[in-house]
Amino acid sequence: MKKFFACLAVLCLATLLFSCGKKEATSEQVSQPSEKKAAQTIVDKIKAAGKMTVYTNPEFPPYEYLGANKTVVGAEIDIVNRIAEKLGVKAEIVSAEFDSIIGVIQAQKADLGASGFTITEERGKLVTFSIPFVDSVQYIIIPEDSPIKVVEDLAGKKIGGQNGTTGFLICEDAINKGLLKGTGAEMKSYNTAPDAVVAMKNGRVDAVVIDELVAVSLAKKNPGYQAIPLVNREGAGLMEVEKFGMIVAKGNEALLDVVNATITEMQADGSLAEAILAHTEASSK
């Protein structure tokens, strides 16, 4: 009988140890695959749906603008289409207000944001940026007979800009605490850069601030206007050269890898430079 109870005790102890060991192993094994699965979820969902949802503001030529039949085209949209091709899906382009797109991506209501986003530390806290696909600087659009040549000449002037853009923000900073502080200069906010140009043509603003190629394109489309660099009397810009990138939600590394690989390929084979040149010409007509 003692032998029986001793064997029974040993058997119970072995079962208990096996159970505990099994639980620990299961916990360890599950964590790693689940992390891998989470990282792949967005790309898997895109492939399963057969489409990649992309938010943009199509008022930023040559990067995104309305082409024939009111379809959204542009140099950045060419990158988007190449990404979709890599994934074997279609790109579903959704037009939106520029300053709403980061929130949409944050909330994971879209897969990708492509709207000429300047890569900044502040925005990087909210979303994840791709590698840069192009560099840019700020310009202003003014009438050809305007006396405005440098930032200091904007003293007492009304400056138009697109909501949420880098150009709008740096001019606002110049008015609040920089070169234009206390000069009577004033910022006027518009939903799009073309809207700001229309306001200038109607005499509501004296200049429009926007990125270089966008400014050049809009000036060409509006006879009697010109685009010039936004620099001070020393020839320096109000900020360093900007870099544009696409945006994805935090943690969406799988899609980010495809985006970065596509940008790298298009930069290497020259197709991105060709797209920017072609769309600069097309959007200026």
Secondary structure, 3 states (H helix, E strand, C coil): CHHHHHHHHHHHHHHHHHHHHHHHHHHHHHHHHHHHHHHHHHHHHHHHHCEEEEEECCEECCCEEECHHHCEECHHHHHHHHHHHHHCCEEEEEECCHHHHHHHHHCCCCCEEEEEEECCHHHHCCCEECCCCEEECEEEEEECCCCCCCHHHHCCCEEEEECCCHHHHHHHHHHHHCCCCCCCCEEEEECCHHHHHHHHHCCCCCEEEEEHHHHHHHHHHCCCEEEEECECCCCCECCCCEEEEEEECCCCHHHHHHHHHHHHHHHHCCHHHHHHHHHHHHHCC
